[in-house]
Structure formats: structure tokens, C-alpha cells
Amino acid sequence: MEDRYRRWLDRKLTDRCVQNLKRNGFDARSAATPQAACRDILAMISEFETFGIGGSETIRQIGIIEELHGMGKSILDHWRPELSPDEVQAVRLEQSRCDCFLCSANAVSARGEIVNVDGIGNRVAAMTFGPRKVVIVAGVNKIVPDLDQALQRVRQIAGPMRAKSLGMDTPCAETGACADCHSPQRICRITTILHRRPMLTDIAVVLVGADLGF
């Protein structure tokens, strides 16, 4: 019974977020499941040939990379394990010039703002300028009521979980709490807030009715 009301509340929050994202200039939409999100995105981007993949668990969870490979598309994925450090850097640079860049967000406010924190900056750079099309996918777990809570989500949830998943030697990966550290392996170095759609970048935002990513 509780799950039913939780899903109802999530849908209401998602609907409000979609409406405000549209008001802020984004092509926003929702999908009930990861599978539905994958289908919707493929229909949206099938014309493109080169695809950059941000360092995103969410994009991998919806299964779109496998679909694009099956379609014979060129995939720029710097997480490929066989790449050398120089090759990883080259792929990151290519991502900013691809036809379509696929990524997630660390938090999305119901007021229509998108918050991301990067350690290197290739994701937020490609997300804001360069590719012909950007698609941001976020699970309902990343939607919060306002900008302050979006920034708090990064510090309290996304940052520690991401650092732990990457095996980083940071205080948050040990304690689960942000210490605003000076660790050499700190992954929270660049914060971007998309208050409105960047003037020259076509951005679609797909909110998924499931918990995805960190």
C-alpha cells in the first residue's frame, strides 16, 4: 500500500519538475520505466552517428549503449577498460564534439534547475556547449524540491556514494559525510547549475520513474 502512494507522490513531483524544466527552455519529458526511457531516447536521437557517454551509471542502467552499438553507431566512452590514460583523455575531448552527448545529473530541482558536480569537467563541458544534442537522464531519486536541496543532495548523497563506488581515498568515501576536503582524489571540484537551457545547446531532459544512479 505504501509503495502505491510513494509512486503517486513521485509522479506528482516529476510532473511538476517537467513543467518547470519546459518553462526554463528544456525539452523535458518523463518515462515510467528505464525501458520506456530507452525507447523514447532512441526515437529522439536515431538520426545521429557519434555519441558521447558521460561517466554515468544511469545511462548504463537504461541499456541505451547496447542499443546504439547494435545500430552501428560510433560510441565515445572513456570508461572502456582497454583505454590508456592518453586515450581516455582523447575520448573526453572528442565527446565535446560529438553529435549527441548522453549523461545524467546529480540533482534536478522541481523548480527546473539541473545541478552537477564534476572532478574533471568533461561532462559539464560537453553538457553545456559543443554537441549538437544533449540528453540528460535522471531517476526520480534525483528530483528534489528546490535548488538548496539539490546542492545538499550532491554533498550528502551523490558525492559520498560516487566516491565510494570509484574507490576514492576521500573522507566521504570512509564516513559517508562531506568534509569539504582537500584530498588529491576529491571528485567534487566543479559545480554547474543550469538555471535555463544554454542559448546554443539543444538539451532534452528525461525523468524516469525509477531510482537510477547515485
C-alpha positions as CSV (number, residue, x, y, z in Angstrom):
1,M,0.0,0.0,0.0
2,E,2.8,2.4,0.9
3,D,4.5,1.8,-2.5
4,R,1.4,2.9,-4.3
5,Y,1.3,6.2,-2.5
6,R,5.0,6.6,-2.9
7,R,4.7,6.1,-6.7
8,W,1.8,8.6,-6.7
9,L,3.9,11.2,-4.9
10,D,6.8,10.6,-7.2
11,R,4.6,11.1,-10.3
12,K,3.3,14.4,-8.9
13,L,6.9,15.6,-8.2
14,T,8.0,14.5,-11.7
15,D,5.1,16.2,-13.4
16,R,5.9,19.5,-11.6
17,C,9.6,19.2,-12.5
18,V,8.8,18.5,-16.2
19,Q,6.6,21.6,-16.3
20,N,9.2,23.8,-14.8
21,L,12.0,22.4,-16.9
22,K,10.0,23.3,-20.0
23,R,9.4,26.8,-18.7
24,N,13.2,27.1,-18.4
25,G,13.7,26.2,-22.0
26,F,14.5,22.5,-21.8
27,D,12.8,19.8,-23.9
28,A,11.6,17.9,-20.8
29,R,9.6,14.7,-20.6
30,S,9.0,11.7,-18.3
31,A,9.2,7.9,-18.7
32,A,7.6,5.4,-16.4
33,T,10.4,2.8,-16.6
34,P,14.0,2.6,-17.7
35,Q,12.9,0.6,-20.7
36,A,10.4,3.2,-21.8
37,A,13.1,5.9,-21.4
38,C,15.5,4.0,-23.6
39,R,12.8,3.6,-26.3
40,D,11.9,7.3,-26.1
41,I,15.5,8.5,-26.3
42,L,16.3,6.2,-29.3
43,A,13.4,7.7,-31.2
44,M,14.7,11.1,-30.4
45,I,18.4,10.6,-31.4
46,S,18.4,7.9,-34.1
47,E,19.5,10.4,-36.8
48,F,22.9,11.0,-35.1
49,E,26.0,8.9,-35.7
50,T,28.5,9.8,-32.9
51,F,27.6,9.6,-29.3
52,G,29.5,10.7,-26.2
53,I,28.8,8.9,-23.0
54,G,29.3,10.8,-19.7
55,G,30.7,8.9,-16.7
56,S,27.1,7.8,-15.8
57,E,25.7,4.8,-14.1
58,T,22.2,6.0,-15.1
59,I,23.0,5.9,-18.9
60,R,24.3,2.4,-18.5
61,Q,21.3,1.2,-16.4
62,I,18.8,2.1,-19.1
63,G,20.5,-0.1,-21.7
64,I,20.9,2.5,-24.4
65,I,24.6,2.0,-25.0
66,E,24.0,-1.6,-26.1
67,E,21.2,-0.5,-28.4
68,L,23.4,2.1,-30.0
69,H,26.1,-0.4,-30.6
70,G,23.5,-2.7,-32.2
71,M,22.6,0.1,-34.5
72,G,26.2,0.5,-35.6
73,K,26.7,3.9,-34.0
74,S,30.1,5.3,-33.0
75,I,30.3,5.4,-29.2
76,L,32.8,7.7,-27.4
77,D,33.0,6.1,-23.9
78,H,36.0,6.9,-21.8
79,W,35.1,4.1,-19.3
80,R,36.3,1.4,-21.8
81,P,38.8,-0.6,-19.7
82,E,41.3,-1.2,-22.5
83,L,42.0,2.5,-23.0
84,S,45.3,4.0,-21.8
85,P,45.3,7.3,-19.8
86,D,46.1,9.3,-23.0
87,E,43.3,7.5,-24.9
88,V,40.9,8.3,-22.1
89,Q,41.8,12.0,-22.3
90,A,41.4,11.9,-26.1
91,V,37.9,10.4,-25.8
92,R,36.9,13.0,-23.3
93,L,37.9,15.8,-25.7
94,E,36.1,14.1,-28.6
95,Q,32.9,14.0,-26.5
96,S,32.6,17.7,-26.7
97,R,32.4,17.5,-30.5
98,C,30.0,14.5,-30.9
99,D,26.6,14.6,-32.5
100,C,24.8,13.6,-29.2
101,F,26.0,13.6,-25.6
102,L,24.3,11.3,-23.1
103,C,24.7,11.9,-19.4
104,S,22.8,12.2,-16.1
105,A,22.6,14.8,-13.4
106,N,23.5,14.8,-9.8
107,A,20.3,16.5,-8.8
108,V,17.3,18.2,-10.5
109,S,15.1,20.7,-8.6
110,A,11.4,20.6,-9.1
111,R,11.7,24.3,-10.0
112,G,13.5,23.3,-13.1
113,E,17.2,23.6,-12.3
114,I,19.9,21.0,-13.0
115,V,22.9,20.6,-10.7
116,N,26.1,18.8,-11.5
117,V,29.4,18.5,-9.7
118,D,32.5,17.1,-11.6
119,G,36.0,16.3,-10.7
120,I,37.5,16.8,-14.2
121,G,34.9,18.8,-16.0
122,N,34.5,16.9,-19.3
123,R,30.9,16.0,-18.5
124,V,29.7,19.5,-17.6
125,A,31.6,21.0,-20.5
126,A,30.0,18.7,-23.1
127,M,26.6,19.1,-21.4
128,T,26.6,22.9,-21.9
129,F,28.3,23.5,-25.2
130,G,29.6,21.6,-28.2
131,P,27.4,18.6,-29.1
132,R,24.5,19.1,-31.5
133,K,22.2,17.4,-29.0
134,V,22.4,16.7,-25.2
135,V,20.2,14.2,-23.4
136,I,20.1,14.3,-19.6
137,V,18.5,11.3,-17.9
138,A,17.7,11.3,-14.2
139,G,15.8,8.9,-12.0
140,V,13.1,10.1,-9.7
141,N,15.5,9.7,-6.8
142,K,17.4,12.7,-8.0
143,I,14.5,15.1,-8.0
144,V,14.3,17.4,-5.0
145,P,12.0,20.4,-4.2
146,D,14.4,23.3,-4.7
147,L,18.0,24.4,-5.6
148,D,19.2,24.4,-2.0
149,Q,18.2,20.8,-1.5
150,A,19.7,19.9,-4.9
151,L,23.1,21.2,-3.7
152,Q,22.6,19.3,-0.4
153,R,21.8,16.1,-2.3
154,V,25.2,16.3,-4.0
155,R,27.1,16.8,-0.7
156,Q,25.1,14.3,1.3
157,I,24.2,11.6,-1.1
158,A,25.6,11.7,-4.6
159,G,29.2,12.8,-3.7
160,P,29.9,10.2,-1.0
161,M,28.2,7.3,-2.9
162,R,30.1,8.2,-6.1
163,A,33.4,8.5,-4.3
164,K,32.8,5.1,-2.6
165,S,31.9,3.4,-5.9
166,L,35.1,4.7,-7.5
167,G,37.2,3.5,-4.6
168,M,38.5,7.0,-3.9
169,D,40.6,7.8,-0.9
170,T,38.5,10.6,0.4
171,P,36.8,11.3,3.8
172,C,33.3,11.0,2.4
173,A,34.1,7.5,1.0
174,E,35.0,6.5,4.5
175,T,32.4,8.3,6.7
176,G,29.6,8.9,4.2
177,A,29.6,12.6,5.0
178,C,31.1,15.5,3.1
179,A,34.0,17.1,4.8
180,D,34.8,19.7,2.1
181,C,38.1,18.0,1.9
182,H,41.5,18.8,0.2
183,S,42.1,15.2,-0.7
184,P,44.0,14.7,-4.0
185,Q,41.3,12.3,-5.0
186,R,38.4,14.7,-4.3
187,I,35.8,14.3,-7.0
188,C,33.7,17.5,-6.2
189,R,35.7,20.3,-7.8
190,I,33.4,22.0,-10.3
191,T,29.8,22.9,-9.7
192,T,27.4,23.9,-12.5
193,I,23.8,24.9,-12.3
194,L,21.7,25.0,-15.4
195,H,19.2,27.7,-14.4
196,R,17.9,27.8,-18.0
197,R,18.8,26.0,-21.2
198,P,22.1,27.3,-22.6
199,M,21.4,29.5,-25.6
200,L,23.2,27.4,-28.2
201,T,22.6,23.9,-26.9
202,D,19.7,21.6,-27.6
203,I,19.0,19.8,-24.3
204,A,16.4,17.2,-23.7
205,V,15.8,16.0,-20.1
206,V,14.2,12.6,-19.5
207,L,13.0,11.9,-15.9
208,V,12.4,8.3,-15.2
209,G,10.0,6.8,-12.6
210,A,12.7,4.6,-11.0
211,D,15.7,5.0,-8.8
212,L,18.8,5.3,-11.1
213,G,22.4,6.1,-10.5
214,F,23.7,7.8,-7.4
